[in-house]
Amino acid sequence: MSLTHLDADGSAHMVDVGGKAVTQRVAVATGRITMSAKALAAIRDGLVKKGDVLAVARVAGIMAAKRTSDLIPLCHPLPLTKASIEFAFEQTAIRVHATAATDGKTGVEMEALTAASTALLTIYDMAKAIDKTMVIDGICVLEKQGGKSGDWVRG
C-alpha cells in the first residue's frame, strides 16, 4: 500500500484530485471529554461563568471544519455543504458527534475530526476553571460515505 501524500522520493505533497469524480461525501467523527460531576452539572445547567459552553463549542467546531485546510498542511480547501455538531451527556462525560459534508473530489474525514477536536477543546477552555483534570479522548472517524473507496462504518 502506498501513501498518497508522499511522492516517489518520499517527499510530502498535496494529492492531485483533478481526475476524481465529484460525489457527495459525508464523514462523522466523535470524541468525548470526561470531567468532574461539578463541571458536568455546571455545563448542563448553564452555570459556567464564561457563558453557554455547548453553544460556543458548537460554533467553534463548525468554524474549525470550515478552516481545516488552514490547519492541516496537505488538506484541500473544501466547500462544505454541511458542518454540524451534536452533544450527548454521559455519566461522567460529554460526547461530541461532528458531521461534515461536501459535493467534491475528496473526502471530509479531516473536517469532521477537526470539528470534533475543536468542539472538545472549547469545552475544556470554557470549563477549566471548574475542573483542570478533564480528559479528551476517543477522537475517531465513525463513518464516511462517498468517493472511490465507497462507504465505511467503524466496526
PAZAPA-4460 file (N, C-alpha, C; in steps of 0.05 Angstrom, whole numbers, plus 32768, in hexadecimal, padded with zeros to 4 digits):
% residues 155
    n_x    n_y    n_z   ca_x   ca_y   ca_z    c_x    c_y    c_z   seq   type   mol
   8011   7FE8   8000   8000   8000   8000   8012   8019   8000     1      M     A
   800D   802B   7FED   801D   8043   7FEC   800D   805A   7FFA     2      S     A
   801C   806D   8005   8010   8084   8012   800C   809A   7FFD     3      L     A
   7FF4   80A4   7FFA   7FEE   80B7   7FE5   7FFB   80D3   7FEA     4      T     A
   8002   80D9   8002   800E   80F3   8008   802C   80F3   8005     5      H     A
   8038   80DD   7FFB   8054   80DC   7FF7   805A   80D7   7FD9     6      L     A
   806D   80E6   7FCE   8074   80E1   7FB2   8088   80CA   7FB0     7      D     A
   8092   80C5   7F98   80A5   80AF   7F94   80BE   80B2   7FA4     8      A     A
   80C6   80CA   7FAA   80DE   80CF   7FBA   80D9   80D0   7FD8     9      D     A
   80BF   80CC   7FE0   80B8   80CC   7FFC   80B3   80E8   8008    10      G     A
   80B1   80FC   7FF6   80AB   8117   7FFF   808D   811B   8001    11      S     A
   8084   812A   8014   8068   8130   8018   805E   8142   8002    12      A     A
   8046   813D   7FF8   8039   814E   7FE4   801B   814C   7FE6    13      H     A
   800E   8160   7FDB   7FF0   8160   7FDB   7FE8   814D   7FC4    14      M     A
   7FD5   813C   7FCA   7FCC   8128   7FB6   7FBC   8137   7FA0    15      V     A
   7FC1   812F   7F87   7FB3   813A   7F70   7F98   812B   7F6E    16      D     A
   7F82   813A   7F73   7F68   812D   7F71   7F5A   8136   7F58    17      V     A
   7F68   8142   7F45   7F5C   814D   7F2D   7F4D   8138   7F1C    18      G     A
   7F56   811F   7F1C   7F4A   810A   7F0C   7F33   80FC   7F1A    19      G     A
   7F2E   8102   7F33   7F19   80F4   7F42   7EFE   8100   7F3B    20      K     A
   7EEA   80EF   7F3E   7ECE   80F7   7F3A   7EC4   8106   7F52    21      A     A
   7EB2   8119   7F4C   7EA5   8128   7F62   7E8E   8115   7F6C    22      V     A
   7E8F   8110   7F86   7E7A   8100   7F93   7E72   810D   7FAD    23      T     A
   7E5B   8105   7FB7   7E53   810F   7FD2   7E64   8100   7FE6    24      Q     A
   7E70   810E   7FF8   7E81   8102   800C   7E79   810C   8028    25      R     A
   7E78   80F9   803B   7E6F   80FF   8056   7E82   80F0   8069    26      V     A
   7E89   80FC   807F   7E99   80EE   8094   7E8E   80F7   80AF    27      A     A
   7E8E   80E4   80C1   7E86   80E9   80DD   7E9D   80E1   80EF    28      V     A
   7EA4   80F3   8101   7EB9   80ED   8115   7EAE   80F1   8131    29      A     A
   7EBB   80E4   8144   7EB2   80E6   815F   7ECA   80EA   8172    30      T     A
   7EC4   80F1   818A   7ED8   80F3   81A0   7EC9   80FA   81B9    31      G     A
   7ED7   80F9   81CF   7ECA   8101   81E8   7EDD   810E   81FB    32      R     A
   7ED1   811C   820E   7EE1   8129   8223   7ED5   8120   823E    33      I     A
   7EE6   8113   824E   7EDD   810B   8268   7EE4   8121   827C    34      T     A
   7ED4   8123   8291   7ED7   8139   82A4   7ECA   8132   82BE    35      M     A
   7ECE   8144   82D2   7EC1   8140   82EC   7EA3   8144   82EA    36      S     A
   7E95   813A   82FE   7E78   813D   82FF   7E71   815B   8301    37      A     A
   7E82   816A   8310   7E7D   8187   8313   7E7E   8195   82F8    38      K     A
   7E92   818F   82E8   7E95   819C   82CE   7E7F   8194   82BB    39      A     A
   7E78   817A   82BB   7E63   8170   82AA   7E48   817E   82B1    40      L     A
   7E42   8180   82CB   7E29   818D   82D3   7E29   81AB   82CC    41      A     A
   7E40   81B8   82CF   7E41   81D5   82C8   7E3C   81D9   82AA    42      A     A
   7E47   81C8   829A   7E43   81CA   827D   7E26   81C4   8276    43      I     A
   7E1B   81AE   8281   7E00   81A6   827B   7DEC   81BC   8285    44      R     A
   7DF1   81C8   829C   7DDF   81DC   82A7   7DE4   81F8   829F    45      D     A
   7DF8   81FD   828D   7DFD   8217   8283   7E09   822A   8298    46      G     A
   7E19   821F   82AA   7E25   822F   82C0   7E42   8235   82BD    47      L     A
   7E4D   8231   82A6   7E6A   8237   82A1   7E6C   8255   829C    48      V     A
   7E7E   8262   82AB   7E80   827F   82AA   7E86   828A   828E    49      K     A
   7E94   827B   827D   7E9B   8284   8262   7E84   8284   824F    50      K     A
   7E6E   8277   8256   7E56   8276   8245   7E4D   825B   823E    51      G     A
   7E3D   8259   822A   7E31   823F   8221   7E46   822E   8213    52      D     A
   7E51   821C   8222   7E68   820C   8219   7E62   81FD   81FF    53      V     A
   7E4C   81EF   81FE   7E46   81DF   81E6   7E3F   81F0   81CE    54      L     A
   7E33   8207   81D2   7E2D   8218   81BB   7E48   8223   81AF    55      A     A
   7E5A   822B   81C0   7E74   8235   81B6   7E84   821E   81AA    56      V     A
   7E84   8206   81B6   7E92   81EF   81AB   7E87   81E7   8190    57      A     A
   7E6D   81E9   818D   7E60   81E2   8173   7E6A   81F5   815D    58      R     A
   7E69   820F   8163   7E73   8222   814F   7E90   821F   8149    59      V     A
   7EA0   8219   815E   7EBD   8215   815A   7EC2   81FD   8148    60      A     A
   7EB3   81E8   814D   7EB7   81CF   813D   7EB0   81D4   811F    61      G     A
   7E9A   81E2   811B   7E92   81E9   80FF   7EA7   81FB   80F2    62      I     A
   7EB0   820F   8100   7EC4   8220   80F5   7EDE   8211   80EE    63      M     A
   7EE5   81FF   8100   7EFE   81EF   80FB   7EFB   81DD   80E3    64      A     A
   7EE4   81D1   80DF   7EDF   81C0   80C8   7EE4   81D0   80AE    65      A     A
   7EDB   81E9   80AE   7EDD   81FA   8097   7EFA   8203   8092    66      K     A
   7F0B   8201   80A6   7F27   820B   80A4   7F3B   81F4   80A5    67      R     A
   7F33   81DB   80A2   7F45   81C5   80A4   7F5D   81C7   8093    68      T     A
   7F5A   81CF   807A   7F71   81D1   8068   7F85   81E6   8071    69      S     A
   7F7D   81F9   8082   7F90   820C   808E   7FA0   8200   80A4    70      D     A
   7F96   81EB   80B0   7FA3   81DE   80C7   7FB3   81C5   80C0    71      L     A
   7FA9   81B6   80AD   7FB6   819D   80A6   7FC3   81A1   808A    72      I     A
   7FDE   81A1   8089   7FEC   81AB   8071   7FE4   819F   8056    73      P     A
   7FDE   8185   8055   7FDA   8179   803B   7FBC   8175   8034    74      L     A
   7FAA   8180   8044   7F8E   817E   803F   7F85   8192   8029    75      C     A
   7F73   8189   8018   7F68   819A   8004   7F53   81AD   8010    76      H     A
   7F52   81C6   8008   7F3C   81D7   8011   7F22   81CD   8004    77      P     A
   7F0E   81C8   8014   7EF5   81BD   800A   7EDD   81CF   800F    78      L     A
   7ECB   81D1   7FFC   7EB2   81DF   8000   7E9E   81CD   800F    79      P     A
   7E9C   81D0   8028   7E8B   81BE   8038   7E6D   81C5   8033    80      L     A
   7E5D   81B0   8030   7E40   81B4   802E   7E33   81B0   8049    81      T     A
   7E42   81A4   805C   7E37   81A0   8077   7E4F   819E   808A    82      K     A
   7E4B   81AA   80A2   7E5D   81A6   80B8   7E4B   81A8   80D1    83      A     A
   7E49   8193   80E0   7E37   8193   80F7   7E44   8185   810F    84      S     A
   7E3D   818E   8126   7E47   8183   813F   7E30   817D   8152    85      I     A
   7E30   8165   815C   7E1C   815C   816F   7E2A   8153   8189    86      E     A
   7E1D   8158   81A0   7E29   8150   81B9   7E16   813C   81C8    87      F     A
   7E22   812A   81D7   7E12   8118   81E8   7E20   8116   8203    88      A     A
   7E10   8119   8218   7E1A   8117   8233   7E1C   80F9   823A    89      F     A
   7E33   80F1   8244   7E37   80D6   824F   7E3A   80D9   826D    90      E     A
   7E3D   80C3   827B   7E3F   80C4   8298   7E55   80D6   82A2    91      Q     A
   7E6C   80D4   8296   7E83   80E4   829F   7E90   80F4   8288    92      T     A
   7E81   80F8   8272   7E8E   8104   825B   7E79   8111   8249    93      A     A
   7E83   8120   8236   7E73   812A   8220   7E7F   811F   8206    94      I     A
   7E6E   8113   81F6   7E77   8107   81DC   7E6F   811B   81C6    95      R     A
   7E80   811D   81B3   7E7A   812E   819B   7E79   811C   8182    96      V     A
   7E66   8123   8171   7E65   8117   8156   7E66   812E   8143    97      H     A
   7E7A   812D   8131   7E7D   8142   811D   7E79   8136   8101    98      A     A
   7E68   8144   80F1   7E63   813B   80D6   7E6C   8150   80C3    99      T     A
   7E7A   8147   80AE   7E82   815A   8098   7E7A   814D   807E   100      A     A
   7E71   815E   806B   7E69   8154   8051   7E71   8168   803B   101      A     A
   7E75   815D   8023   7E7B   816D   800C   7E74   815E   7FF3   102      T     A
   7E71   816C   7FDD   7E6F   8160   7FC3   7E8A   8167   7FB6   103      D     A
   7E9C   8153   7FB6   7EB7   8159   7FAD   7EC6   8141   7FA4   104      G     A
   7EE1   8145   7FA1   7EF3   8130   7F96   7F03   8123   7FAC   105      K     A
   7F01   812C   7FC4   7F10   811F   7FDA   7EFE   811F   7FF3   106      T     A
   7F05   810E   8006   7EF4   8109   801D   7EF6   811F   8033   107      G     A
   7EE4   811D   8046   7EE2   8131   805B   7EE8   8125   8077   108      V     A
   7EF7   810F   8078   7EFE   8104   8092   7F0E   8118   80A3   109      E     A
   7F21   8126   8097   7F31   8138   80A6   7F20   814F   80B1   110      M     A
   7F0D   8158   80A2   7EFB   816E   80AB   7EEA   8165   80C3   111      E     A
   7EE0   814C   80C2   7ED0   8142   80D8   7EE2   813E   80F1   112      A     A
   7EFA   8134   80EE   7F0D   8130   8104   7F15   814B   8110   113      L     A
   7F1A   815F   80FF   7F22   8179   8109   7F0B   8186   8118   114      T     A
   7EF3   8183   810E   7EDB   818E   811B   7ED7   8182   8137   115      A     A
   7ED9   8167   8138   7ED5   815A   8152   7EEB   8162   8166   116      A     A
   7F04   8162   815C   7F1A   816A   816E   7F17   8186   8178   117      S     A
   7F10   8198   8167   7F0E   81B5   816F   7EF6   81B9   8182   118      T     A
   7EE0   81AB   817D   7ECA   81AE   8190   7ED2   81A4   81AC   119      A     A
   7EE0   818E   81AD   7EE9   8183   81C7   7EFE   8196   81D4   120      L     A
   7F10   81A1   81C5   7F23   81B4   81D0   7F16   81CD   81DA   121      L     A
   7F00   81D5   81CD   7EF1   81ED   81D6   7EE3   81E7   81F1   122      T     A
   7ED8   81CF   81F3   7ECC   81C8   820D   7EE1   81C9   8223   123      I     A
   7EF8   81BE   821E   7F0E   81BF   8231   7F15   81DB   8239   124      Y     A
   7F18   81EC   8224   7F20   8208   8229   7F0B   8216   823B   125      D     A
   7EF2   8212   8235   7EDD   8220   8243   7ED8   8216   825F   126      M     A
   7EDF   81FD   8265   7ED9   81F1   827F   7EF2   81EB   8290   127      A     A
   7F09   81F2   8286   7F22   81EB   8294   7F24   81F9   82B0   128      K     A
   7F16   820E   82B4   7F16   821B   82CF   7F08   8209   82E3   129      A     A
   7EF6   81F9   82DA   7EE7   81E7   82EC   7EF6   81CC   82EF   130      I     A
   7F02   81C2   82D9   7F10   81A8   82DA   7F27   81A8   82C7   131      D     A
   7F3F   81AA   82D2   7F57   81A9   82C1   7F60   818D   82BA   132      K     A
   7F52   8179   82C5   7F5A   815D   82C0   7F4A   8150   82AA   133      T     A
   7F3A   815F   829B   7F2A   8154   8285   7F3D   8145   8271   134      M     A
   7F32   8130   8265   7F41   8120   8252   7F31   811E   8238   135      V     A
   7F3F   8125   8222   7F33   8121   8207   7F3D   8107   81FC   136      I     A
   7F2B   80F6   81F2   7F34   80DD   81E7   7F21   80D2   81D2   137      D     A
   7F28   80BC   81C6   7F16   80AE   81B4   7F10   80BC   819A   138      G     A
   7F20   80CE   8192   7F1B   80DD   8179   7F20   80CA   8161   139      I     A
   7F0C   80C5   8151   7F0F   80B3   813A   7EF9   80B8   8126   140      C     A
   7EFE   80AE   810E   7EE9   80AE   80F9   7ED6   8097   80FE   141      V     A
   7EBC   809C   80FF   7EA8   8087   8102   7E9F   807C   80E8   142      L     A
   7E9D   808E   80D4   7E94   8084   80BA   7E9B   8099   80A4   143      E     A
   7E9C   808F   808C   7E9F   80A0   8075   7E8E   8095   805E   144      K     A
   7E85   80A7   804D   7E75   809F   8036   7E80   80AE   801D   145      Q     A
   7E7F   80A0   8007   7E86   80AB   7FED   7EA3   80A6   7FE6   146      G     A
   7EA9   80AE   7FCD   7EC4   80AC   7FC3   7ECA   8091   7FB7   147      G     A
   7EE2   808E   7FAD   7EEB   8076   7F9F   7EEB   805E   7FB1   148      K     A
   7EF3   8061   7FCA   7EF4   804A   7FDD   7ED9   8043   7FE9   149      S     A
   7EC4   8053   7FE3   7EA9   804C   7FEC   7EA4   8053   8009   150      G     A
   7E8F   8047   8013   7E86   804C   802E   7E96   803B   8042   151      D     A
   7E99   8045   805A   7EA8   8037   806F   7E9B   803F   808A   152      W     A
   7E98   802B   809B   7E8E   802F   80B7   7EA0   8021   80CA   153      V     A
   7EA8   802F   80DF   7EB9   8022   80F4   7EAB   800A   80FF   154      R     A
   7EB9   7FF4   8101   7EAD   7FDB   810B   7EAC   7FD8   8128   155      G     A
***
